[in-house]
């Protein structure tokens, strides 16, 4: 979602984004099939069904995750980083 509007994605992009976000959570030792990322101009949060992943204390990890998410979404039309973006994904079991 960008500014509360759903941005439709094809199956490839849905799976690609879901796999990357779940792998990020797994890197923090959280085994999950569902991740939500909330981004706006000033904040960046990563959530699983177990709660928020605290990336604020790990500056390098936060920068790496933020640049990864922004990089994978940058080719998509209609995505601008001054907007509020929410990504909710789940992998196929």
Backbone as JSON Lines, residues from 0, in Angstrom:
{"i":0,"aa":"X","n":[0.85,-1.18,0.0],"ca":[0.0,0.0,0.0],"c":[0.89,1.24,0.0]}
{"i":1,"aa":"X","n":[0.49,2.2,-0.78],"ca":[1.16,3.5,-0.8],"c":[0.1,4.54,-0.5]}
{"i":2,"aa":"X","n":[0.3,5.26,0.62],"ca":[-0.68,6.27,1.04],"c":[-2.1,5.7,1.05]}
{"i":3,"aa":"X","n":[-2.27,4.53,1.61],"ca":[-3.55,3.84,1.78],"c":[-4.15,3.3,0.48]}
{"i":4,"aa":"X","n":[-3.41,3.33,-0.61],"ca":[-3.88,2.76,-1.87],"c":[-3.12,1.47,-2.16]}
{"i":5,"aa":"X","n":[-3.84,0.43,-2.53],"ca":[-3.22,-0.85,-2.84],"c":[-2.52,-0.76,-4.19]}
{"i":6,"aa":"X","n":[-1.27,-1.2,-4.22],"ca":[-0.5,-1.28,-5.46],"c":[-0.48,-2.75,-5.87]}
{"i":7,"aa":"X","n":[-1.17,-3.1,-6.96],"ca":[-1.23,-4.51,-7.35],"c":[0.12,-5.0,-7.87]}
{"i":8,"aa":"X","n":[0.48,-6.22,-7.49],"ca":[1.73,-6.83,-7.93],"c":[1.43,-8.17,-8.58]}
{"i":9,"aa":"X","n":[2.25,-8.55,-9.54],"ca":[2.07,-9.87,-10.15],"c":[2.61,-10.94,-9.19]}
{"i":10,"aa":"X","n":[2.37,-12.18,-9.51],"ca":[2.76,-13.29,-8.62],"c":[4.26,-13.31,-8.34]}
{"i":11,"aa":"X","n":[5.07,-13.05,-9.38],"ca":[6.52,-13.05,-9.19],"c":[6.93,-12.03,-8.14]}
{"i":12,"aa":"X","n":[6.46,-10.79,-8.26],"ca":[6.84,-9.74,-7.31],"c":[6.32,-10.04,-5.92]}
{"i":13,"aa":"X","n":[5.11,-10.56,-5.8],"ca":[4.58,-10.92,-4.49],"c":[5.46,-11.95,-3.81]}
{"i":14,"aa":"X","n":[5.82,-13.01,-4.54],"ca":[6.67,-14.06,-3.97],"c":[8.07,-13.55,-3.66]}
{"i":15,"aa":"X","n":[8.62,-12.75,-4.56],"ca":[9.96,-12.21,-4.4],"c":[10.06,-11.37,-3.12]}
{"i":16,"aa":"X","n":[9.14,-10.44,-2.96],"ca":[9.14,-9.55,-1.79],"c":[8.89,-10.36,-0.52]}
{"i":17,"aa":"X","n":[7.94,-11.29,-0.55],"ca":[7.64,-12.1,0.63],"c":[8.86,-12.92,1.06]}
{"i":18,"aa":"X","n":[9.54,-13.54,0.11],"ca":[10.7,-14.35,0.45],"c":[11.82,-13.51,1.05]}
{"i":19,"aa":"X","n":[12.05,-12.33,0.52],"ca":[13.1,-11.46,1.06],"c":[12.75,-10.99,2.47]}
{"i":20,"aa":"X","n":[11.52,-10.54,2.68],"ca":[11.14,-10.04,4.01],"c":[11.15,-11.15,5.05]}
{"i":21,"aa":"X","n":[10.71,-12.34,4.68],"ca":[10.75,-13.46,5.64],"c":[12.19,-13.87,5.93]}
{"i":22,"aa":"X","n":[13.07,-13.78,4.93],"ca":[14.48,-14.08,5.16],"c":[15.12,-13.05,6.1]}
{"i":23,"aa":"X","n":[14.71,-11.8,5.99],"ca":[15.21,-10.77,6.91],"c":[14.81,-11.12,8.34]}
{"i":24,"aa":"X","n":[13.54,-11.47,8.55],"ca":[13.08,-11.85,9.9],"c":[13.84,-13.08,10.38]}
{"i":25,"aa":"X","n":[14.05,-14.04,9.5],"ca":[14.77,-15.25,9.86],"c":[16.2,-14.93,10.28]}
{"i":26,"aa":"X","n":[16.81,-13.92,9.69],"ca":[18.16,-13.5,10.05],"c":[18.24,-13.0,11.49]}
{"i":27,"aa":"X","n":[17.11,-12.57,12.02],"ca":[17.04,-12.16,13.43],"c":[16.61,-13.31,14.33]}
{"i":28,"aa":"X","n":[16.54,-14.52,13.78],"ca":[16.17,-15.7,14.55],"c":[14.68,-15.88,14.72]}
{"i":29,"aa":"X","n":[13.89,-15.2,13.88],"ca":[12.44,-15.28,13.97],"c":[11.94,-16.07,12.76]}
{"i":30,"aa":"X","n":[11.45,-17.26,13.02],"ca":[10.9,-18.08,11.95],"c":[9.45,-17.66,11.73]}
{"i":31,"aa":"X","n":[9.17,-17.16,10.54],"ca":[7.84,-16.63,10.26],"c":[7.51,-16.79,8.79]}
{"i":32,"aa":"X","n":[6.25,-16.82,8.49],"ca":[5.78,-16.82,7.11],"c":[5.06,-15.53,6.76]}
{"i":33,"aa":"X","n":[5.04,-14.57,7.71],"ca":[4.31,-13.33,7.51],"c":[5.11,-12.15,8.08]}
{"i":34,"aa":"X","n":[5.3,-11.12,7.25],"ca":[6.05,-9.93,7.67],"c":[5.32,-8.69,7.17]}
{"i":35,"aa":"X","n":[5.32,-7.65,7.99],"ca":[4.79,-6.36,7.58],"c":[5.87,-5.32,7.79]}
{"i":36,"aa":"X","n":[6.09,-4.49,6.79],"ca":[7.06,-3.41,6.87],"c":[6.3,-2.11,6.68]}
{"i":37,"aa":"X","n":[6.55,-1.15,7.57],"ca":[5.94,0.18,7.48],"c":[7.05,1.21,7.31]}
{"i":38,"aa":"X","n":[6.96,1.99,6.23],"ca":[8.0,2.95,5.89],"c":[7.35,4.3,5.61]}
{"i":39,"aa":"X","n":[7.96,5.36,6.12],"ca":[7.63,6.7,5.66],"c":[8.91,7.5,5.66]}
{"i":40,"aa":"X","n":[8.83,8.79,5.46],"ca":[10.04,9.61,5.33],"c":[10.92,9.57,6.57]}
{"i":41,"aa":"X","n":[10.35,9.28,7.75],"ca":[11.13,9.35,8.98],"c":[11.24,8.04,9.74]}
{"i":42,"aa":"X","n":[10.4,7.05,9.44],"ca":[10.4,5.83,10.24],"c":[10.45,4.59,9.37]}
{"i":43,"aa":"X","n":[10.95,3.51,9.98],"ca":[11.05,2.22,9.3],"c":[10.84,1.14,10.36]}
{"i":44,"aa":"X","n":[9.77,0.33,10.2],"ca":[9.44,-0.71,11.18],"c":[9.2,-2.03,10.47]}
{"i":45,"aa":"X","n":[9.63,-3.12,11.14],"ca":[9.42,-4.46,10.61],"c":[8.68,-5.25,11.69]}
{"i":46,"aa":"X","n":[7.55,-5.86,11.31],"ca":[6.72,-6.61,12.25],"c":[6.52,-8.05,11.76]}
{"i":47,"aa":"X","n":[6.4,-8.97,12.69],"ca":[5.96,-10.33,12.41],"c":[4.76,-10.59,13.32]}
{"i":48,"aa":"X","n":[4.2,-11.79,13.22],"ca":[3.09,-12.11,14.12],"c":[3.54,-12.17,15.58]}
{"i":49,"aa":"X","n":[4.85,-12.19,15.8],"ca":[5.4,-12.22,17.16],"c":[5.72,-10.82,17.68]}
{"i":50,"aa":"X","n":[5.45,-9.79,16.89],"ca":[5.68,-8.41,17.31],"c":[6.72,-7.73,16.44]}
{"i":51,"aa":"X","n":[7.13,-6.54,16.86],"ca":[8.08,-5.75,16.09],"c":[9.5,-6.28,16.28]}
{"i":52,"aa":"X","n":[10.25,-6.32,15.2],"ca":[11.67,-6.66,15.29],"c":[12.4,-5.37,15.63]}
{"i":53,"aa":"X","n":[13.14,-5.39,16.72],"ca":[13.85,-4.18,17.16],"c":[15.13,-4.02,16.36]}
{"i":54,"aa":"X","n":[15.05,-3.23,15.31],"ca":[16.24,-2.98,14.5],"c":[16.86,-1.63,14.82]}
{"i":55,"aa":"X","n":[16.25,-0.87,15.73],"ca":[16.72,0.48,16.03],"c":[18.08,0.49,16.73]}
{"i":56,"aa":"X","n":[18.39,-0.55,17.47],"ca":[19.66,-0.59,18.21],"c":[20.81,-1.1,17.36]}
{"i":57,"aa":"X","n":[20.49,-1.61,16.19],"ca":[21.52,-2.15,15.3],"c":[21.54,-1.3,14.05]}
{"i":58,"aa":"X","n":[22.32,-0.22,14.08],"ca":[22.27,0.77,13.01],"c":[22.65,0.17,11.66]}
{"i":59,"aa":"X","n":[23.7,-0.66,11.62],"ca":[24.1,-1.27,10.36],"c":[22.99,-2.15,9.81]}
{"i":60,"aa":"X","n":[22.38,-2.96,10.66],"ca":[21.29,-3.85,10.23],"c":[20.11,-3.03,9.72]}
{"i":61,"aa":"X","n":[19.76,-1.95,10.43],"ca":[18.65,-1.1,10.01],"c":[18.93,-0.51,8.63]}
{"i":62,"aa":"X","n":[20.14,0.01,8.43],"ca":[20.49,0.6,7.14],"c":[20.47,-0.44,6.02]}
{"i":63,"aa":"X","n":[20.98,-1.63,6.31],"ca":[21.0,-2.69,5.31],"c":[19.58,-3.12,4.93]}
{"i":64,"aa":"X","n":[18.72,-3.3,5.92],"ca":[17.34,-3.71,5.66],"c":[16.59,-2.6,4.91]}
{"i":65,"aa":"X","n":[16.74,-1.38,5.37],"ca":[16.05,-0.27,4.72],"c":[16.49,-0.12,3.27]}
{"i":66,"aa":"X","n":[17.78,-0.19,3.0],"ca":[18.24,-0.05,1.62],"c":[17.82,-1.24,0.76]}
{"i":67,"aa":"X","n":[17.74,-2.44,1.36],"ca":[17.27,-3.62,0.63],"c":[15.82,-3.45,0.22]}
{"i":68,"aa":"X","n":[14.98,-3.04,1.15],"ca":[13.55,-2.85,0.86],"c":[13.36,-1.74,-0.17]}
{"i":69,"aa":"X","n":[14.02,-0.63,0.01],"ca":[13.89,0.47,-0.94],"c":[14.41,0.07,-2.31]}
{"i":70,"aa":"X","n":[15.5,-0.69,-2.34],"ca":[16.06,-1.12,-3.61],"c":[15.16,-2.05,-4.37]}
{"i":71,"aa":"X","n":[14.52,-3.0,-3.67],"ca":[13.67,-3.94,-4.39],"c":[12.36,-3.31,-4.85]}
{"i":72,"aa":"X","n":[11.94,-2.22,-4.21],"ca":[10.71,-1.55,-4.62],"c":[10.94,-0.4,-5.6]}
{"i":73,"aa":"X","n":[12.18,0.06,-5.71],"ca":[12.46,1.25,-6.53],"c":[12.05,1.13,-7.99]}
{"i":74,"aa":"X","n":[12.12,-0.06,-8.63],"ca":[11.68,-0.14,-10.04],"c":[10.16,-0.07,-10.21]}
{"i":75,"aa":"X","n":[9.4,-0.2,-9.14],"ca":[7.94,-0.2,-9.26],"c":[7.42,1.21,-9.48]}
{"i":76,"aa":"X","n":[6.52,1.36,-10.41],"ca":[5.91,2.66,-10.69],"c":[4.99,3.04,-9.54]}
{"i":77,"aa":"X","n":[4.99,4.31,-9.18],"ca":[4.08,4.81,-8.16],"c":[4.65,4.76,-6.75]}
{"i":78,"aa":"X","n":[5.91,4.36,-6.6],"ca":[6.52,4.29,-5.27],"c":[7.47,5.47,-5.11]}
{"i":79,"aa":"X","n":[7.2,6.33,-4.13],"ca":[8.05,7.47,-3.82],"c":[8.32,7.44,-2.32]}
{"i":80,"aa":"X","n":[9.54,7.66,-1.9],"ca":[9.94,7.46,-0.51],"c":[9.47,8.55,0.44]}
{"i":81,"aa":"X","n":[8.86,9.59,-0.04],"ca":[8.3,10.58,0.87],"c":[6.88,10.22,1.26]}
{"i":82,"aa":"X","n":[6.39,9.1,0.75],"ca":[5.04,8.64,1.04],"c":[5.06,7.57,2.12]}
{"i":83,"aa":"X","n":[3.89,7.25,2.62],"ca":[3.76,6.18,3.6],"c":[3.54,4.86,2.85]}
{"i":84,"aa":"X","n":[4.41,3.89,3.11],"ca":[4.35,2.61,2.42],"c":[4.2,1.5,3.46]}
{"i":85,"aa":"X","n":[3.25,0.61,3.23],"ca":[3.06,-0.56,4.07],"c":[3.11,-1.79,3.18]}
{"i":86,"aa":"X","n":[3.98,-2.72,3.53],"ca":[4.1,-3.97,2.78],"c":[3.72,-5.1,3.72]}
{"i":87,"aa":"X","n":[2.74,-5.87,3.35],"ca":[2.34,-7.04,4.12],"c":[2.48,-8.24,3.23]}
{"i":88,"aa":"X","n":[3.26,-9.22,3.69],"ca":[3.55,-10.39,2.87],"c":[3.39,-11.66,3.67]}
{"i":89,"aa":"X","n":[3.21,-12.74,2.96],"ca":[3.29,-14.05,3.57],"c":[3.77,-15.03,2.51]}
{"i":90,"aa":"X","n":[4.63,-15.96,2.93],"ca":[5.14,-16.95,2.0],"c":[4.2,-18.13,1.96]}
{"i":91,"aa":"X","n":[4.3,-18.86,0.89],"ca":[3.5,-20.07,0.76],"c":[4.17,-21.17,1.57]}
{"i":92,"aa":"X","n":[3.39,-21.89,2.31],"ca":[3.95,-22.94,3.16],"c":[4.19,-24.21,2.4]}
